[in-house]
């Protein structure tokens, strides 16, 4: 049996158990997946006591950065972006990586055939770093709107090829110059930005939140005829990337994705 769990706090809203249990059933795999509340500051203790009960963990807030303090093997991607959303055991050794960035690129490709030249990421946490690193070189200009300057250097290290700009947070920031806006902030943090949208938007909004949905920003964006992708797509595709690391049964993501999308849409 494959044993997995999503860790974070709060965690009761997570749809990861729906996603992974649905995948196990679709693929005919004997597996169990659960959600466990692990508050910030308790992760190392939880891992030392219970890691041997599991084959992999998915990580959400506030553990993606805290995970890097564990004494396990992290790949170069996780170390460069300072964030991990997955820990998995292989041949008795625990490894850490991030599928947030690869999942974002896959979900964007599955949801839109547009090309982008100027992206704005709202927020400066672990998910923002993962996405910035993933779209580096794919999108010529990447800007970050962050609330604290202390995260600037960490984000700059994630962007090595594209033009990078770090901007101090402003609720009045003009969004019309961007063709892709990615919201990685917690629910409610971008509400005031929504109040200042122009009467019509042409950019695509990718809001990584999926609950509560729609966010104020996503709702106002749609009202102004803008295209919106919600966080269930990111959950779907980063989850598929995680499954490819832990299941031994070969599968076609193009066949699995519609099944999982239907399960998530019903929740």
Secondary structure, 3 states (H helix, E strand, C coil): CEEEEEEECCCCCCCHHHHHHHHHHHHCCCEEEEEEECCCCCHHHHHHHHHHHCCEEEECCCCCCHHHHCCCEECHHHHHHCCCCEEEEECCEEEEECCHHHHHHHHHHHHCCCCCCEEEEECCCHHHHHHHHHHECCECEEEEEECCHHHHHHHHHHCCCCEEEEEECCCCCCCCCCCEEEECCCCCCCHHHHHCCCCCCCCEEEECCCCCCCCHHHHHHHHCCCCEEEHHHHHHHHHHHHHHHHCCCCCCHHHHHHHHHHHHHCC
